[in-house]
């Protein structure tokens, strides 16, 4: 009998290791882009929109990546991935809402922004679901009374903008400029307001809720840059005298 010896083939582990390395590299790239997406969104959407107008922003024209910015970006990513329901305004200000009870005789009014084709969007004063309507922050003045009414709404990427969808209704809010107008209708009476100040603040900054009784004001608040919950875009408006 003739015996034939066959050399056992060694398993080639280089190929799986290459795939593993490629997968880890792609995962790192995706995660890096995800973390830096707020800055990319700022450059793509906000910077061009505010280039030719007076605008107050905490982000300088030449953004310097500091330890504080990286920490802020990582916190934004953590908040986004945490699964927190951002359609519930109570999750925007949990500590504040613990102290505020919603009590009002006016259940809703409407907001129109002609430049954005928003027409008679409902502003609820009785619940906090910004996925179903705009939300009037409890404890702030009701228009057209003197004081500052605070109205919150959802935003997303501008490509998804639909003025009739409350989950995308403020996606193009960053395109508004000082002097643009909005109209609120309360009990079948329309009131014209005009923007006089635009700013961006950190989510912890709630100074825009402070009441100013020198006139009738409306402050519009949404998340920014578009597609993120990193910062808050604040538009302040004043009642126009007719």
C-alpha positions as CSV (number, residue, x, y, z in Angstrom):
1,X,0.0,0.0,0.0
2,X,1.3,3.4,-0.9
3,X,0.7,6.2,1.6
4,X,0.4,9.8,0.5
5,X,1.1,12.6,2.9
6,X,-0.8,15.8,2.4
7,X,0.2,19.0,4.1
8,X,-2.6,20.5,6.1
9,X,-3.6,23.9,4.9
10,X,-3.1,26.7,7.4
11,X,-6.0,28.9,7.9
12,X,-5.4,32.3,6.4
13,X,-6.3,34.8,9.2
14,X,-5.0,37.8,7.4
15,X,-8.1,38.3,5.3
16,X,-10.6,38.3,8.3
17,X,-8.2,40.7,10.1
18,X,-8.2,43.0,7.1
19,X,-12.0,43.1,7.1
20,X,-12.1,43.6,10.8
21,X,-9.7,46.5,10.5
22,X,-11.7,48.0,7.6
23,X,-14.9,47.7,9.6
24,X,-13.4,49.4,12.7
25,X,-12.1,52.2,10.5
26,X,-15.4,52.8,8.9
27,X,-17.2,52.7,12.3
28,X,-14.7,55.2,13.6
29,X,-15.3,57.5,10.6
30,X,-19.1,57.3,10.9
31,X,-18.9,58.0,14.6
32,X,-16.5,60.9,14.0
33,X,-18.8,62.4,11.4
34,X,-21.8,61.9,13.7
35,X,-20.1,63.7,16.5
36,X,-19.0,66.6,14.3
37,X,-22.3,66.8,12.4
38,X,-23.5,69.9,14.3
39,X,-20.5,71.8,13.1
40,X,-21.0,70.5,9.6
41,X,-24.6,71.5,9.7
42,X,-23.6,75.0,11.0
43,X,-21.3,75.4,8.0
44,X,-23.8,74.1,5.5
45,X,-27.0,75.8,6.7
46,X,-26.5,78.5,9.3
47,X,-23.3,80.3,8.2
48,X,-24.6,81.1,4.7
49,X,-28.0,82.2,6.0
50,X,-26.5,84.6,8.5
51,X,-23.7,85.9,6.4
52,X,-25.4,89.1,5.4
53,X,-27.4,90.0,8.5
54,X,-26.9,91.2,12.1
55,X,-26.8,88.1,14.2
56,X,-25.7,87.2,17.7
57,X,-24.0,83.8,17.9
58,X,-21.9,82.1,20.5
59,X,-20.0,80.4,17.7
60,X,-17.3,82.6,16.1
61,X,-17.0,83.0,12.3
62,X,-13.8,81.0,12.5
63,X,-14.6,78.1,14.7
64,X,-11.8,76.9,17.0
65,X,-12.1,73.3,18.2
66,X,-11.5,73.6,21.9
67,X,-11.9,71.1,24.7
68,X,-15.2,72.8,25.6
69,X,-16.5,72.4,22.1
70,X,-15.6,68.8,21.9
71,X,-17.3,68.2,25.3
72,X,-20.4,70.0,24.0
73,X,-20.4,67.9,20.8
74,X,-20.0,64.7,22.7
75,X,-22.8,65.6,25.0
76,X,-25.0,66.4,22.0
77,X,-24.3,63.0,20.6
78,X,-25.0,61.3,23.9
79,X,-28.4,63.2,24.2
80,X,-29.3,62.2,20.6
81,X,-28.5,58.5,21.2
82,X,-30.1,58.4,24.6
83,X,-33.6,57.8,23.1
84,X,-35.1,60.8,25.0
85,X,-38.4,61.8,23.4
86,X,-37.7,65.3,22.1
87,X,-41.3,65.7,20.9
88,X,-42.2,66.2,24.6
89,X,-41.2,69.7,25.6
90,X,-41.0,68.5,29.2
91,X,-37.8,66.7,28.2
92,X,-36.3,70.0,27.1
93,X,-36.7,71.6,30.5
94,X,-37.4,68.7,33.0
95,X,-36.4,70.7,36.1
96,X,-38.4,73.8,35.1
97,X,-41.5,71.8,34.3
98,X,-41.6,70.3,37.7
99,X,-42.3,73.7,39.1
100,X,-44.8,74.9,36.5
101,X,-48.5,74.0,36.4
102,X,-50.3,74.6,33.1
103,X,-53.3,76.8,33.9
104,X,-54.9,79.0,31.2
105,X,-58.4,79.8,29.9
106,X,-57.1,80.0,26.3
107,X,-56.5,76.4,25.0
108,X,-54.8,77.5,21.8
109,X,-54.1,80.2,19.2
110,X,-52.5,80.1,15.8
111,X,-49.2,81.2,14.3
112,X,-48.5,82.1,10.6
113,X,-45.1,82.9,9.1
114,X,-45.8,84.0,5.5
115,X,-42.1,83.7,4.4
116,X,-42.0,80.0,5.4
117,X,-45.5,79.3,4.1
118,X,-46.6,78.4,7.6
119,X,-50.3,79.1,7.8
120,X,-52.4,79.0,11.0
121,X,-50.2,76.5,12.8
122,X,-51.8,75.6,16.1
123,X,-50.1,76.8,19.3
124,X,-51.3,74.7,22.3
125,X,-51.3,76.1,25.8
126,X,-52.5,72.9,27.4
127,X,-50.0,70.2,26.6
128,X,-46.3,69.8,25.6
129,X,-46.3,67.6,22.5
130,X,-44.3,69.5,19.8
131,X,-44.8,66.6,17.4
132,X,-48.5,67.4,17.2
133,X,-48.5,71.2,17.3
134,X,-46.5,74.2,18.5
135,X,-46.3,74.7,22.3
136,X,-46.8,77.8,24.3
137,X,-44.5,77.7,27.3
138,X,-46.7,77.8,30.5
139,X,-46.2,80.9,32.7
140,X,-45.2,83.2,29.8
141,X,-47.6,85.9,28.6
142,X,-50.3,85.2,26.1
143,X,-50.4,87.4,23.0
144,X,-51.3,90.2,22.5
145,X,-50.9,91.0,26.2
146,X,-47.8,92.8,27.4
147,X,-45.0,90.3,28.3
148,X,-43.1,87.7,26.4
149,X,-44.9,84.7,24.9
150,X,-42.5,81.7,24.3
151,X,-43.4,79.4,21.4
152,X,-41.5,76.1,20.9
153,X,-41.5,74.0,17.8
154,X,-39.6,71.1,16.2
155,X,-36.9,71.4,13.5
156,X,-35.0,68.9,11.3
157,X,-33.0,68.9,8.2
158,X,-34.2,71.5,5.7
159,X,-34.6,68.8,3.0
160,X,-37.4,67.3,5.0
161,X,-39.2,70.6,5.5
162,X,-43.0,70.5,5.4
163,X,-44.9,73.6,6.8
164,X,-47.9,71.4,7.6
165,X,-45.9,68.8,9.5
166,X,-45.2,69.8,13.1
167,X,-42.1,67.6,13.3
168,X,-40.5,69.6,10.5
169,X,-42.3,72.9,10.8
170,X,-39.3,75.0,12.0
171,X,-36.6,73.3,9.8
172,X,-36.2,76.6,7.8
173,X,-36.5,79.0,10.7
174,X,-32.9,79.9,10.3
175,X,-33.6,81.5,6.9
176,X,-35.7,84.3,8.5
177,X,-34.2,87.7,9.0
178,X,-34.6,90.8,11.2
179,X,-37.7,92.6,9.9
180,X,-39.5,89.5,8.8
181,X,-43.0,89.2,10.1
182,X,-45.3,86.6,11.7
183,X,-49.0,86.7,12.5
184,X,-50.8,85.3,15.5
185,X,-54.5,84.9,15.6
186,X,-56.3,84.9,19.0
187,X,-60.1,84.7,19.2
188,X,-60.4,85.5,15.5
189,X,-58.3,88.6,15.8
190,X,-54.9,88.8,13.9
191,X,-51.8,90.5,15.4
192,X,-48.7,91.3,13.4
193,X,-45.2,90.8,15.0
194,X,-41.8,91.6,13.5
195,X,-38.4,90.0,14.2
196,X,-36.0,92.4,15.9
197,X,-33.4,90.0,17.3
198,X,-31.9,86.6,16.4
199,X,-29.5,84.6,18.5
200,X,-28.2,81.1,19.3
201,X,-27.9,79.9,22.9
202,X,-26.9,76.7,24.8
203,X,-29.8,74.4,25.7
204,X,-29.2,75.2,29.4
205,X,-29.7,78.9,28.8
206,X,-33.4,79.8,29.5
207,X,-33.0,83.6,29.8
208,X,-35.3,84.0,26.8
209,X,-38.2,83.0,29.1
210,X,-37.7,86.2,31.1
211,X,-40.7,88.4,31.0
212,X,-40.5,91.9,29.5
213,X,-43.7,93.9,30.2
214,X,-42.7,97.0,28.3
215,X,-44.5,95.7,25.2
216,X,-46.0,92.6,23.7
217,X,-43.3,90.2,22.5
218,X,-43.2,86.7,21.1
219,X,-40.1,84.5,21.2
220,X,-39.8,81.6,18.9
221,X,-37.5,78.7,20.0
222,X,-36.3,75.6,18.2
223,X,-33.2,73.3,18.0
224,X,-30.2,74.2,15.9
225,X,-28.1,73.6,13.8
226,X,-30.7,71.9,11.6
227,X,-30.9,68.1,12.3
228,X,-29.3,68.4,15.7
229,X,-30.3,69.3,19.3
230,X,-27.0,70.9,20.1
231,X,-28.1,74.6,20.5
232,X,-31.3,76.7,20.5
233,X,-32.2,79.2,17.8
234,X,-34.0,82.2,19.3
235,X,-36.1,84.7,17.3
236,X,-37.5,87.6,19.2
237,X,-40.4,89.6,17.8
238,X,-42.4,92.7,18.8
239,X,-46.1,93.6,18.2
240,X,-46.4,96.1,15.4
241,X,-48.7,99.1,16.2
242,X,-51.4,99.6,13.6
